[in-house]
Amino acid sequence: MTPTGAAYLKEVRSFLDSHVFPIEAQVMSRPFVESVPMLATLRAEVKRRGLWAPHLAESLGGRGMTLGEFAHVSALLGESPIAHYLFNCQAPDIGNCELLHDHGTPAQKKEWLEPLARGDIRSCFSMTEPEFAGSNPVWMGTTAVRDGDDYVINGHKWFISSAEGSAFTIVMAVTNPDAKPHKRASQIIVPMNTPGITLVRNISTMGHAGSDWMSHAELRYTDVRVPVSNLLGAEGEGFALAQERLGPGRIHHCMRWLGICERAFRLMCQRAVSRELSPGEPLGNQQAVQFWIAESRAEMDAARLLVLDTASQIEARGAHEARERISLIKFHVAGVLQRVLDRAIQVHGALGVTDDTPLAGWYAHERAARIYDGPDEVHKASVARRILKEYGLPSRTRGKE
Ligand SMILES: Cc1cc2nc3c(=O)[nH]c(=O)nc-3n(C[C@H](O)[C@H](O)[C@H](O)COP(=O)(O)OP(=O)(O)OC[C@H]3O[C@@H](n4cnc5c(N)ncnc54)[C@H](O)[C@@H]3O)c2cc1C
């Protein structure tokens, strides 16, 4: 980090200590939507302190950080489940901001990117469908058919994070069914109040349906009509744009997960020294606990270096060239996250499964880390295939036509 970046991190740490950690349990213990007004006041305070949207360009009211710099910030913000939201760098908006910034027309930027950057609106990304394997991103049933100057969209999507309360969504839909699989779909901006969009339900995951930003919706699109000018990028480029969105997105996720690990690690160590098994005999004297602490530290530090190195590779060579490393960090860090959380819960005993600490909530909700943005197996297979290709493994044709 530059000295300016380091000073920024210090200010963020101080804000987390004074304003965020004290209220997060209250926020997490009730439907998110009930906390939105209180969080709006905190978001205004983040802005007032000049800490807002570190990833965004200064012209958009952000700090103009590089991907590598923002990675450090994301790890720090990851220590609280609500911090990314408070600093306006939360998924899925951050990915949509990047898409609009890089591919939006001036009119699209004015209408959607600027209010997103100010934090006046939220957005979501509609790609996955219940009837098709999300692991195969070029296979989907949603269509967008040209009718004069409009597209008419029909389809069924699910697990659309933060759809409730969003002002718009970016929909992946097939516009060119006769093209090659990777060229069939396009990305189209759809205001959420367009007639024909139905939010069927917020899907209950691990016992909670969630609300507002903290939710995952099932959506139906029935004859949803939007102007052709809402197309993002060129027709048939949807898959390429989605891949581009996922590259830096995986850095953000991995660093957020490492932030969760740091918090869990801190809680684990605090508990290890404060919990006595008998008078004068702290839990931390047990070798099993010491092993968990040492293994966690090693795994977290190694993962952090791997992610930061991948961020510099993306900056130097682009996401496409760095795709093997991006796949490596995605499954590797998701595994580190799961192991560290599991050990921290074990050290806390029964307390670990209560909601008196953030550990249980993270353990439940971040199980999905091994599934979203590509399941572990897909990333492992693609890394291994690329390695084995160098040893002469022939390419495989898959039945995806
Ligand atoms: C919390 C959460 C938030 C999400 N948010 C969004 C969102 O905002 N927008 C959106 O569009 N989508 C979102 N998703 C959907 C997510 O991207 C998909 O769940 C993911 O791509 C996997 O697709 P699938 O669920 O259809 O699983 P499937 O494709 O049916 O795969 C099921 C399992 O099969 C195995 N598998 C798949 N392919 C292979 C392979 N090649 N080799 C070996 N094994 C394999 C894996 O174990 C995988 O878990 C979200 C999902 C979750 C859980």
The ligand as a Tripos MOL2 file, in Angstrom:
@<TRIPOS>MOLECULE
LIG
   53    58     1     0     0
SMALL
NO_CHARGES

@<TRIPOS>ATOM
      1 C1        -25.6020  -17.3930   -2.0880 C.3       1 LIG1
      2 C2        -25.6620  -17.4190   -3.5970 C.ar      1 LIG1
      3 C3        -25.7380  -16.2080   -4.2960 C.ar      1 LIG1
      4 C4        -25.8550  -16.2120   -5.6860 C.ar      1 LIG1
      5 N1        -26.0150  -15.0160   -6.3550 N.ar      1 LIG1
      6 C5        -26.2570  -15.0260   -7.6930 C.ar      1 LIG1
      7 C6        -26.5940  -13.8140   -8.3870 C.ar      1 LIG1
      8 O1        -26.6330  -12.7170   -7.7930 O.2       1 LIG1
      9 N2        -26.8910  -13.8830   -9.7020 N.ar      1 LIG1
     10 C7        -26.8650  -15.0520  -10.3940 C.ar      1 LIG1
     11 O2        -27.1440  -15.0460  -11.5790 O.2       1 LIG1
     12 N3        -26.5480  -16.2210   -9.7640 N.ar      1 LIG1
     13 C8        -26.2650  -16.2320   -8.4390 C.ar      1 LIG1
     14 N4        -25.9840  -17.4200   -7.7750 N.ar      1 LIG1
     15 C9        -26.0090  -18.6800   -8.5300 C.3       1 LIG1
     16 C10       -24.6200  -19.3080   -8.6890 C.3       1 LIG1
     17 O3        -23.8530  -18.5790   -9.5900 O.3       1 LIG1
     18 C11       -24.8350  -20.7780   -9.1160 C.3       1 LIG1
     19 O4        -25.4320  -21.4360   -8.0240 O.3       1 LIG1
     20 C12       -23.5560  -21.4720   -9.5480 C.3       1 LIG1
     21 O5        -23.1030  -20.9790  -10.7840 O.3       1 LIG1
     22 C13       -23.7530  -22.9950   -9.6650 C.3       1 LIG1
     23 O6        -24.8410  -23.2930  -10.4950 O.3       1 LIG1
     24 P1        -25.9950  -24.3090   -9.9890 P.3       1 LIG1
     25 O7        -26.4500  -23.8660   -8.6500 O.co2     1 LIG1
     26 O8        -27.0020  -24.3910  -11.0740 O.co2     1 LIG1
     27 O9        -25.2710  -25.7020   -9.7840 O.3       1 LIG1
     28 P2        -25.0660  -26.8470  -10.8930 P.3       1 LIG1
     29 O10       -24.5090  -26.2330  -12.1360 O.co2     1 LIG1
     30 O11       -26.3190  -27.6150  -11.0040 O.co2     1 LIG1
     31 O12       -23.9180  -27.7250  -10.2290 O.3       1 LIG1
     32 C14       -24.2080  -28.5500   -9.0870 C.3       1 LIG1
     33 C15       -22.9260  -29.1890   -8.6040 C.3       1 LIG1
     34 O13       -22.4110  -30.0160   -9.6220 O.3       1 LIG1
     35 C16       -21.0110  -30.0870   -9.5200 C.3       1 LIG1
     36 N5        -20.4290  -29.7330  -10.8250 N.ar      1 LIG1
     37 C17       -20.8700  -28.8120  -11.7010 C.ar      1 LIG1
     38 N6        -20.0630  -28.7450  -12.7800 N.ar      1 LIG1
     39 C18       -19.0810  -29.6550  -12.5750 C.ar      1 LIG1
     40 C19       -17.9360  -30.0670  -13.3140 C.ar      1 LIG1
     41 N7        -17.6380  -29.4850  -14.4890 N.pl3     1 LIG1
     42 N8        -17.1480  -31.0380  -12.7770 N.ar      1 LIG1
     43 C20       -17.4640  -31.6010  -11.5920 C.ar      1 LIG1
     44 N9        -18.5140  -31.2540  -10.8540 N.ar      1 LIG1
     45 C21       -19.3150  -30.2930  -11.3220 C.ar      1 LIG1
     46 C22       -20.5810  -29.0760   -8.4540 C.3       1 LIG1
     47 O14       -20.3090  -29.7520   -7.2390 O.3       1 LIG1
     48 C23       -21.8090  -28.2020   -8.2920 C.3       1 LIG1
     49 O15       -21.9090  -27.6300   -6.9820 O.3       1 LIG1
     50 C24       -25.8390  -17.4420   -6.3910 C.ar      1 LIG1
     51 C25       -25.7370  -18.6430   -5.6820 C.ar      1 LIG1
     52 C26       -25.6540  -18.6490   -4.3110 C.ar      1 LIG1
     53 C27       -25.5820  -19.9540   -3.5910 C.3       1 LIG1
@<TRIPOS>BOND
     1     1     2 1
     2     2     3 ar
     3     2    52 ar
     4     3     4 ar
     5     4     5 ar
     6     4    50 ar
     7     5     6 ar
     8     6     7 ar
     9     6    13 1
    10     7     8 2
    11     7     9 ar
    12     9    10 ar
    13    10    11 2
    14    10    12 ar
    15    12    13 ar
    16    13    14 ar
    17    14    15 1
    18    14    50 ar
    19    15    16 1
    20    16    17 1
    21    16    18 1
    22    18    19 1
    23    18    20 1
    24    20    21 1
    25    20    22 1
    26    22    23 1
    27    23    24 1
    28    24    25 2
    29    24    26 1
    30    24    27 1
    31    27    28 1
    32    28    29 2
    33    28    30 1
    34    28    31 1
    35    31    32 1
    36    32    33 1
    37    33    34 1
    38    33    48 1
    39    34    35 1
    40    35    36 1
    41    35    46 1
    42    36    37 ar
    43    36    45 ar
    44    37    38 ar
    45    38    39 ar
    46    39    40 ar
    47    39    45 ar
    48    40    41 1
    49    40    42 ar
    50    42    43 ar
    51    43    44 ar
    52    44    45 ar
    53    46    47 1
    54    46    48 1
    55    48    49 1
    56    50    51 ar
    57    51    52 ar
    58    52    53 1
@<TRIPOS>SUBSTRUCTURE
     1 LIG1         1 GROUP 0 **** ****
